[in-house]
């Protein structure tokens, strides 16, 4: 069975940090990480996905994914790339995907394969309990059922596309997990609904910023 959920043990040497949507703005991300003195020798960075599109350096996502301290889930924009042979190219271009069409056939396949290998969810052990990461929303009322729930295609779509929780202001907690971290919907500042932390604060937009969430303390460091 495909591993839709990837698990990470507790970091005994440094911090575990989560970041919202990046959208090709890796230089901005590096600046944000420098502000918190991020140390790749002991710290880990967990991304809610949407590494690509809209920004100037989407192809850098592959290099970042090769770094042993950087981990990401699949976002809806990675899903565009995975489905590049059948996706609506015009719709994708409107959403920032024009760069992909300039790649060679070999490069397209490399990008698609790299993103196809990404899990839909990650779970990270911390001293205070398990923290989950998905792109848009947890499609299961209980995190412990998520691996089974994600076998359904419509639930995988919900996982990378849904804005129902944030739109409704739904503070219902996800059971079986200390917290769930999501992105997808750009906000002025992070919003917590129940135990779901929405941390996309538009670091990829002209006037936004990256919010870096410490997964042990569940506080924003920058």
N, C-alpha and C positions, 0 to 999 in steps of 0.2 A: 504493500500500500504506500502511496506517495506520502512523504512527510510534509503535510501542510503546516505543521507547527514545529518550530525549531526551539530547542531548550538550551539554556546557558546556565552553567553552575555559578555559584557565588564568586564574585571578584574579591579575593582576599588581600589584594595588594594595592588597589586604587579605587577610583570612582567609576560608576556606570552612569553615563549621560545619554539622554534621549534628545533628538532634534526633530523639528517639524520638516515640512516639505522643503526640498533644496532647489529643485528646478534649474539645474545647471549653474548655480551660483556657488561654486566651490571655493573661490577666492574669498568671498564674503564669509563663508562658513569658517575658513581658516582664521580669519580675523576674529570672529566670535570665539573660537576655541582658544586663541591666544589670550583673550581677556580673562579667561578662567584658568589660565596656566595648565591647559589640558596636556597631559603627559602620555603619549602613546606607548611608552614602555610599561605603564601600569594601568592606565585608564582605558575604558572601552566606550565606543560611541555607537548608539543604536538609532537607526533612522526609521521613521514611519513610512518611508517610501516616497515616490515622486521625486526621484533623483534627477530626472531629465525633463526636457522641453521648457520653453519660455526663456531660459537663460542662455548665456553665451558659450557654455562649455559642457554640453550634455555628455559628450563622448568621454569626459573625464570620469564619469561614473564607473567605467570599467576598471580604471586604475584604482579608484577608491575601494571598490569591492575586493581588490586583491590585497588590501591592507589587512593584516590579521586582527586588528583592533576595531575595524569598522564592519558593522552588520546592518542589513536592511531587510524589510519586508517588501512584498510586491505592492505597488500602488497602481492606480488606474492608468497612469502614464506608462509605467513599465508594461502593463498589460497591452496597451496599444502596440508596443514594440514586439511583444511576444506574438501578437496576432497580425504582424505587418503584411502578411501575404493576403489576408482577407479583410483587413480593417478599412473603414471609410477614410481614404487618404486625405480628402478635402477637410473632413471634420477634424482629423488629427492635426492637420496643418493650422487650422484656426486656433487649436489649443496648444500651439507651439511646437508641433512635430515636423516642421518643414526640413529641419537639419537632417533628419533620418533619410530623406529621399536623396540626399547628396552623397550618401555612403555607397561604396562598392557593394556588390552582391555578397562578397565574402564578409565584409564588415557588418552588413545587416544581419547576417546569420550569426556572427559572433555576439552581437549585441542581444539579439533575440534569445540565444542560448543562455547567455549570462543571466538575463532577467527571468527566464523560465525556471532557473534553478533557485530563485528566491522563494522563501516560504511566504505563506499568506499571514502568518502570525509568528511571533517570537514570545518566549516566556523566560524571564530572567529571575534567578533566585537572588534575593537580597536578605540582609540580616533581619529585616522587618516583615518578610513575606514575599510571595511570588508577584511579579509585575508582568503584565502582558502588553504586547505592542501589536497593533494592527493599523492599517492605513486609515480607514474611514470610520468603521464601527465594528463592534463585536456582534456577530449575527447569532450568538447563543446567549441565553439567559444565565447559563452556568459555564464558566471558562473551562471546567473540566470536561465538558461535552464538546468542546470546540473542534477537536481533531475529527470527530465523527460527523459533526454538523457540516464541516467544510467539504465533505465528500459530495454534497449537493451543489450543483453549479450555481443555482440561484442564491445560495448562501455565500458562495465565493464572490459573486457579483456584489452582494450587499456589503461584504467585508471591505471592498475597495471603492465603492461608489456611494453608499448611503449617507445622507445628511439628516435623516429623520430625527435622531436624538438631539443634535444641536439645534435644529430648526424648532423643535417642539419644547426645548428646554427640559427634556426628560431626565430627571435625576435618579431614575431607577438604577440601583447598583447591579453590576455584574457579579454573580455569586462565584465562589470558588477561587477568588484571586484578590490580592490586596488592592491592586489598581490596574487600570487599562489605559494605555497612552495611545492617542490617535492624532492624526493631522487632517489633511484633505480640505478643510474649510478654513480659509484665512480669516483671522480675527485680529482685533487691535491689541489684545492682551490675552494670555492664556485663560481658559474657562474650565472650571471643574464642575461636572454634573454627577452627583453621587460619587462613585469612585472612578469615573472616566475623565481623564485629563486631556483636553483639547489644546495642543501646543503649536499649531501652525499660526504664527504671527507674521506671516508674509515676509520672511527674510529674503525672498526672491523678488519682492516688489520695490519700487523706488523709495517708498517711505516706511517700509516695514523693517522688521529685525528678526533675527533668530533667537528663539527662547530655548535655552539649554537647561533641561530638567534633570536634576540629580535623582536617580531612581532609588537611592537609599533613604533620602530625607523627603522626597517628593516636593522639593522646592526648586524654583528657578534660580540658577546661578548667574544668568545674564539675560 
